[in-house]
Amino acid sequence: MGQKVRPTGFRVGIMTDWMSNWYASKADFCELLVEDRKIRQFIKKRYRDAGISKIRIERTREKVVVYVYAGRVGMIIGKKGAEIDKLTKDLEDLCHRHIEVKTMEVNRPEVDPQLVAEDIAEQLQKRSSFRRTMKRAIDTTMEAGAKGIRIQMAGRLAGSEMARTESSMAGSIPLSTLRARIEYGFAEAKTAQGHIGVKVWINNGDYLSQENVADQPAPAGGRGRGRGPRR
């Protein structure tokens, strides 16, 4: 029986940084963790059509900075920044803290696994053929320059009586190679027959290659052997 590990969590602290950057005492830790979850759920639910890839949160004593990575940032900013001001106010009412929202545009949504998974889920909800949808997503991602992609769907595919799992892959997905930039996304398609889970793994090259070093935050050290890539 294989032991499955989420590739993003596997690389945190070694090749990538945490999605929440802050320090808290034991007394406050659980409260701030739940607050981070509430912020993410609130933004994802409110801007589900904006193509949100990830939400990074940084805290200081004075304020909370929320970085929203999205394919369509215009929906979050709004006309003359009215929408982002409204969002900031609503988040401050939710958390009772000073909050600053910053939007970051995802320039290549075709190679972002979260956006690819959500696009596939949206197509399945529109009753598209799951095999055709899977093949189209793989072709689009590989044409956009990805080194590899794997898609897995689970549920009552094509309205079948019994749930099953189908997967398809192109290129290479070296999950155990820590320096490989394997990114992961998950989405659910809510169909009439039941929910269908969509998992996407995309290999975007090497963390240490020249084009990827500029995009990435410095890896977080201080976890024993997790100070650099394993060779």
TAZI-V782003 format. One record per residue. N is the residue number from 1. SS is DSSP state (hx for helix, st for strand, lp for the rest). OMEGA is omega in degrees with one decimal (NA if undefined). NEAR is the number of other ideal C-beta (glycine too) atoms within 10 Angstrom. Layout:
BEGIN
N:SS:OMEGA:NEAR / N:SS:OMEGA:NEAR
END
This chain:
BEGIN
1:lp:-176.9:3 / 2:lp:177.6:4 / 3:lp:-174.5:4 / 4:lp:179.1:7 / 5:lp:176.8:11 / 6:lp:-173.0:14 / 7:hx:178.7:23 / 8:hx:178.9:15 / 9:hx:-179.7:10 / 10:hx:-175.2:16 / 11:hx:-179.6:23 / 12:st:-179.9:17 / 13:lp:179.5:17 / 14:lp:179.8:19 / 15:lp:-179.4:23 / 16:st:180.0:19 / 17:lp:178.8:15 / 18:lp:176.2:13 / 19:lp:173.9:15 / 20:st:-178.0:17 / 21:st:175.7:15 / 22:lp:177.5:16 / 23:lp:178.4:9 / 24:lp:176.2:12 / 25:lp:-179.3:7 / 26:hx:-177.7:6 / 27:hx:-175.8:7 / 28:hx:-170.4:12 / 29:hx:-175.5:12 / 30:hx:180.0:10 / 31:hx:-179.9:9 / 32:hx:178.3:19 / 33:hx:177.6:13 / 34:hx:179.2:10 / 35:hx:176.1:19 / 36:hx:-179.8:18 / 37:hx:179.5:11 / 38:hx:179.6:13 / 39:hx:-178.6:21 / 40:hx:-179.6:19 / 41:hx:-178.7:11 / 42:hx:-177.5:16 / 43:hx:-178.6:21 / 44:hx:-178.6:13 / 45:hx:-175.9:8 / 46:hx:-177.4:17 / 47:lp:-177.7:18 / 48:lp:-179.8:11 / 49:lp:-176.4:10 / 50:lp:-179.8:19 / 51:lp:-178.1:20 / 52:st:-178.7:25 / 53:st:179.5:21 / 54:st:179.3:18 / 55:st:-179.4:20 / 56:st:-175.9:18 / 57:st:175.1:19 / 58:st:-178.1:16 / 59:st:167.5:18 / 60:lp:178.3:11 / 61:lp:-173.2:4 / 62:lp:-170.9:8 / 63:lp:175.2:13 / 64:st:178.1:21 / 65:st:-178.1:16 / 66:st:177.0:23 / 67:st:-179.3:16 / 68:st:177.6:25 / 69:st:-174.3:19 / 70:st:177.5:23 / 71:lp:179.9:20 / 72:lp:-175.8:16 / 73:hx:179.9:18 / 74:hx:179.0:12 / 75:hx:-178.6:16 / 76:hx:-178.7:18 / 77:hx:-180.0:19 / 78:lp:-178.3:13 / 79:hx:-179.3:7 / 80:hx:177.3:8 / 81:hx:-176.9:10 / 82:hx:-175.7:10 / 83:hx:-178.8:16 / 84:hx:175.4:17 / 85:hx:179.1:13 / 86:hx:177.8:12 / 87:hx:179.4:22 / 88:hx:-179.9:16 / 89:hx:-179.9:11 / 90:hx:177.9:14 / 91:hx:176.4:20 / 92:hx:176.2:15 / 93:hx:-179.0:9 / 94:hx:-173.2:13 / 95:hx:-177.1:17 / 96:lp:176.0:8 / 97:lp:175.3:13 / 98:lp:-174.8:12 / 99:st:174.7:20 / 100:st:-178.6:14 / 101:st:176.4:19 / 102:st:-179.3:12 / 103:st:178.4:19 / 104:st:-176.9:13 / 105:st:172.9:14 / 106:lp:-173.3:19 / 107:lp:-177.6:9 / 108:lp:-178.6:13 / 109:hx:-178.8:19 / 110:hx:-179.3:18 / 111:hx:175.2:22 / 112:lp:-172.7:25 / 113:hx:179.7:27 / 114:hx:-179.8:22 / 115:hx:176.8:23 / 116:hx:179.3:28 / 117:hx:180.0:26 / 118:hx:177.7:25 / 119:hx:177.7:23 / 120:hx:179.4:25 / 121:hx:179.0:22 / 122:hx:178.2:16 / 123:hx:179.1:19 / 124:hx:177.6:24 / 125:hx:177.0:14 / 126:lp:176.2:10 / 127:lp:173.6:11 / 128:lp:176.5:15 / 129:lp:-174.8:13 / 130:hx:179.7:21 / 131:hx:179.1:13 / 132:hx:179.0:10 / 133:hx:-179.5:21 / 134:hx:-178.5:22 / 135:hx:-179.3:14 / 136:hx:-179.8:15 / 137:hx:179.2:21 / 138:hx:-179.7:21 / 139:hx:-179.2:12 / 140:hx:-178.2:16 / 141:hx:-179.7:25 / 142:hx:177.9:17 / 143:hx:-179.3:9 / 144:lp:174.4:16 / 145:lp:178.2:12 / 146:lp:179.1:23 / 147:lp:179.3:19 / 148:st:178.4:20 / 149:st:173.8:26 / 150:st:178.9:21 / 151:st:177.3:26 / 152:st:177.7:17 / 153:st:179.2:24 / 154:st:180.0:15 / 155:st:179.6:20 / 156:lp:-176.6:16 / 157:hx:-179.0:19 / 158:hx:176.7:13 / 159:hx:-178.2:10 / 160:lp:-177.8:10 / 161:lp:-176.5:6 / 162:lp:178.3:6 / 163:lp:178.5:14 / 164:st:179.7:11 / 165:st:175.8:11 / 166:st:177.9:15 / 167:st:178.8:12 / 168:st:-172.7:15 / 169:st:173.3:13 / 170:st:-179.0:17 / 171:st:-177.5:14 / 172:lp:176.6:13 / 173:lp:-178.9:17 / 174:lp:-172.8:13 / 175:lp:-176.7:16 / 176:lp:179.8:10 / 177:lp:-172.5:14 / 178:lp:-179.2:18 / 179:lp:176.6:19 / 180:st:-176.6:22 / 181:st:178.1:22 / 182:st:179.8:28 / 183:st:-170.2:21 / 184:st:177.4:19 / 185:st:179.8:22 / 186:st:176.4:15 / 187:st:178.3:20 / 188:st:174.8:15 / 189:st:-178.2:23 / 190:st:-178.5:10 / 191:st:-179.2:17 / 192:lp:-178.6:8 / 193:lp:-178.3:13 / 194:st:-179.5:11 / 195:st:174.1:13 / 196:st:179.0:23 / 197:st:180.0:16 / 198:st:176.6:27 / 199:st:-179.3:19 / 200:st:172.0:27 / 201:st:178.3:22 / 202:st:176.6:28 / 203:st:-179.2:25 / 204:st:175.9:24 / 205:st:-172.3:17 / 206:st:178.0:17 / 207:lp:-175.1:20 / 208:lp:177.3:14 / 209:lp:-170.0:11 / 210:hx:-175.9:7 / 211:hx:-178.0:10 / 212:hx:-177.7:15 / 213:hx:-178.0:11 / 214:lp:-175.9:6 / 215:lp:-169.1:10 / 216:lp:170.9:13 / 217:lp:-179.7:10 / 218:lp:179.8:7 / 219:lp:-177.7:18 / 220:lp:179.0:16 / 221:lp:173.2:11 / 222:lp:175.1:7 / 223:lp:178.7:11 / 224:lp:-178.0:7 / 225:lp:-174.7:7 / 226:lp:-179.6:17 / 227:lp:-178.2:12 / 228:lp:-178.5:13 / 229:lp:173.8:16 / 230:lp:-178.6:11 / 231:lp:NA:5
END
